[in-house]
């Protein structure tokens, strides 16, 4: 089985960390820790990233992103790992730091390989190898070459896998790095075995085994001895393979790890089957099955079920063999499903990244267009000023000429000349005044239109406010009068107080809607982002609207999520405002004795809250215009409640500002379901 190569900077099997003191010390330490405690490595990297940003240190920030990606990969969160390594790569390309850029290319390649994109991983690994050949140490070169070999091996290109792994071994032999020599000799042996060259495979395994025995690594020694035993089996020496596996099995039983014990039991079952010891083979594979079913590894379980099917077939129990084969097929489907989910998440992350780039390009182009328009306008104004100065100079020259003629000619000619000058000046002045009046008229007309539009919007908001606040104020007034008349009946006073509280919530919501609409119109609505627990938001909103649902005798319920909700990044008050709008609408349009439900959960698309009702539903045309301001629905509130027409528009805009989505599923007569989806923190 081909070994997975490790990240540069990790000291166990390559000394690139020791050969590169320019790597941050904390990064070298976490490269050791992340293999056994990825949570601690992640927390340390997050703290280093914050400190680097505050200090304006882009290099340390890039290394922090790189370590976060490594920790996420160890936790099987491949989309997050790719996002972190992509950020580290972008920063490294700006800094022109060869060691940082090498680590960023190498780390991003490992994340791509974990996502199943081996072809792209090879591109980045070849890039890292070119940098290592030019500027970095032989150990760093060997790490890059070995990683390329591993990727080619995963793609089934054994020839190139052998070539690059052999190159990695040569680099290590130059420096006499015996731990790395042992690892790469092992890898070459594995590739040779896959190519059918069993003699070369045995030679490589024995070389690696000799070094591992010097180091005293019991687990690695057992792994190599087990592979040599399986070579004996492949070469027909079944008894030797059986004898070699017995002490390995005994050692595995003394250790805590069940994964390797399961593998040894599976190998021993295969050997026993070759020897004709069917029941003994069945006993070993049944024990392996017990361990495998307790381990979350579809690949491991698939191999065990495959061997179990072979044993049951040899025993003549064909129904059991068929059942085992079906279990293997289910595990293969699970492996394929996980790979598809990882690939889907990677494609989504790439799409989001490209979309952000396109948005930045669009904004840049708009700024360029606006700047060009401003420059053109300035040039036009400058030309107009130059024309006016030229006309003034011409007028002064004409006046001087007329003065000279007046002195030389008779009084009559002088008088006629002055009349002409005056008439010319009047014409110029009149034309200039006419142009100024036209411009002033146009500016006045534009200002008047803008004022009329603002007044119309203000009038419209006042009409909506007066109409929508009138009903809850009347309810509060009536409730207050009834409370005065019912002071001796506490239960009545309590009910009326609940009604007053509900109507107060409605008025506050209406006022907030108008204020938020105005803020959105001028682009001044800002969010105060922090980690938000959505479970707390759901509980608060449910408490606020329980009374209103009870007044309409509706069935109001909150479904608990299947698993705890991860926190999201946003403003808790705004998220509560969105959920309150959705619940208020559901209660408003659901008839008496109807049902309103709040559900929540999370999936690969994000963390979601859904509000479902049993109201009249929405047509396709209404759904297309649902999130526009002042949108009125064909359905009417079941108890004549008022509506500003701003609630869903504001909810949609607030969710968008949080980086989420607000969607609706509905059909006429079948109720409606609104889902708010937010990205996890």
Order of alpha helices (4+ residues) and beta strands (2+ residues): alpha-alpha-alpha-alpha-alpha-alpha-alpha-alpha-alpha-alpha-alpha-alpha-alpha-alpha-alpha-alpha-alpha-alpha-alpha-beta-alpha-beta-beta-alpha-beta-beta-alpha-alpha-beta-beta
